[in-house]
Amino acid sequence: MRSGKILLGVLAGLAVGASMGILFAPARGSSTRRKISRKSDEYADELGEKFNEFAESIKDKFEKIRKDANAMAKSGKHLAEDVKAEL
């Protein structure tokens, strides 16, 4: 979770910095609004991609944990059966 928060903070900082740079640039208002709109769309797309990557990595980790838990359960079942057979 910590890396997700850091990534979100970096992306938000980039968006604010780009917006401030555009706002203080000497350009007409309509041109500035188009630039802001375009940049915000780009950042939204990037953020969406990063979120999807983050969600996919969480899904992969959860799947690995689930497989490991199933393997441990099967191993424990076999061990219990072996002990029962010995008794």
Backbone torsions as a table, in degrees:
resi	resn	phi	psi	omega
1	MET	NA	-33.5	-175.7
2	ARG	-62.9	-41.4	-179.9
3	SER	-67.4	-31.9	176.5
4	GLY	-64.8	-40.2	178.0
5	LYS	-67.6	-39.2	178.6
6	ILE	-64.1	-45.3	179.4
7	LEU	-61.5	-43.8	178.6
8	LEU	-62.6	-41.2	177.7
9	GLY	-63.5	-40.9	179.0
10	VAL	-65.3	-44.9	179.6
11	LEU	-64.3	-40.6	178.1
12	ALA	-64.2	-40.8	178.0
13	GLY	-62.9	-41.0	177.3
14	LEU	-63.2	-42.0	-179.5
15	ALA	-64.5	-44.6	179.5
16	VAL	-65.1	-43.5	179.8
17	GLY	-62.6	-43.2	178.8
18	ALA	-65.5	-42.0	178.9
19	SER	-63.1	-43.2	179.6
20	MET	-64.8	-39.7	178.2
21	GLY	-62.3	-40.4	179.1
22	ILE	-69.3	-41.7	-177.9
23	LEU	-63.6	-35.1	-177.7
24	PHE	-90.3	-2.5	178.1
25	ALA	-77.5	144.8	-179.6
26	PRO	-77.3	96.1	179.4
27	ALA	-149.1	163.7	178.3
28	ARG	-67.9	156.3	-178.8
29	GLY	-60.2	-43.8	-179.2
30	SER	-64.9	-38.9	177.7
31	SER	-65.5	-42.4	179.5
32	THR	-63.4	-42.5	179.6
33	ARG	-63.8	-39.4	177.4
34	ARG	-63.5	-42.4	179.3
35	LYS	-63.0	-44.5	179.5
36	ILE	-62.1	-43.9	-179.9
37	SER	-62.1	-44.6	-179.9
38	ARG	-63.0	-47.0	-179.5
39	LYS	-64.4	-41.0	-179.5
40	SER	-64.7	-36.6	175.8
41	ASP	-64.0	-42.3	178.8
42	GLU	-62.3	-45.2	-179.6
43	TYR	-67.3	-35.8	177.4
44	ALA	-64.3	-41.2	177.7
45	ASP	-64.0	-44.7	178.6
46	GLU	-61.7	-43.9	179.7
47	LEU	-63.2	-40.9	177.1
48	GLY	-61.6	-42.2	178.4
49	GLU	-64.1	-44.5	179.6
50	LYS	-63.8	-40.0	178.4
51	PHE	-63.7	-42.2	179.0
52	ASN	-63.3	-39.7	176.5
53	GLU	-63.5	-43.2	179.4
54	PHE	-63.0	-45.7	179.9
55	ALA	-63.2	-39.1	178.9
56	GLU	-64.8	-40.6	179.6
57	SER	-66.8	-37.7	176.6
58	ILE	-64.4	-42.6	179.1
59	LYS	-60.8	-43.9	179.7
60	ASP	-63.4	-42.8	179.3
61	LYS	-64.8	-41.7	179.0
62	PHE	-63.2	-42.4	179.4
63	GLU	-62.7	-40.8	178.5
64	LYS	-64.2	-43.0	179.1
65	ILE	-62.8	-40.7	180.0
66	ARG	-63.5	-43.3	179.2
67	LYS	-64.8	-41.6	178.4
68	ASP	-63.1	-40.8	179.2
69	ALA	-65.0	-41.0	177.7
70	ASN	-63.5	-41.5	179.3
71	ALA	-63.8	-41.2	179.1
72	MET	-65.6	-39.3	179.7
73	ALA	-64.7	-43.2	178.2
74	LYS	-63.7	-42.5	179.2
75	SER	-61.8	-42.7	178.7
76	GLY	-65.1	-36.9	179.2
77	LYS	-64.7	-44.9	178.9
78	HIS	-64.0	-40.0	178.6
79	LEU	-63.6	-42.6	178.5
80	ALA	-64.1	-39.5	178.2
81	GLU	-65.2	-39.4	178.1
82	ASP	-64.1	-43.4	179.6
83	VAL	-64.7	-42.2	-180.0
84	LYS	-62.7	-40.6	179.6
85	ALA	-66.2	-35.5	178.9
86	GLU	-70.1	-32.8	-179.7
87	LEU	-76.6	NA	NA
